[in-house]
Amino acid sequence: MASTLAAGELFTLESLVTPTPQGIASRVLARTAAGNITLFAFDAGEELSEHTAPFDALVFTLSGALTLTIGGANVQTAPQTIVLMPANVPHAVHAAEPSRMLLIMLREAPGQGSAPTGAAEVR
């Protein structure tokens, strides 16, 4: 695994990426064949324009408020919420206020993974 973090050291997520005035800052925390974990800091009004990705991704809002547009539908996030963005579906991110998010890119192709038999879904 490639990582930008020192093994065995404790970090606050706030300390790992410095917000950019009128911009977006990001830092890849880990990268493997199975996916990436990237921390983002958005200034108010900043956005990632609509695009698609070949893999599912989880967006975990750490602070602030984001509007995720996924397949044309808006999803309003708040701190400590998580949203699945499915593979090959157009999506965009807009920060209504200064915000931080953790993006977990899951590189397994859709349909290849499966929950263990009898696994319960938690909502």
Buried (B, 14 or more C-beta within 10 A) or exposed (E): EEEEEEEEEEEEBEEBBEBEEEEBBBBBBBBEEEBBBBBBBBBEEBBBEEEEBEBBBBBBBBBBBBBBBBEEEEBEBEEEBEBEBBBEEEBBBBBBEBBBBBBBBBBEEEEEEEEEEEEEEEE
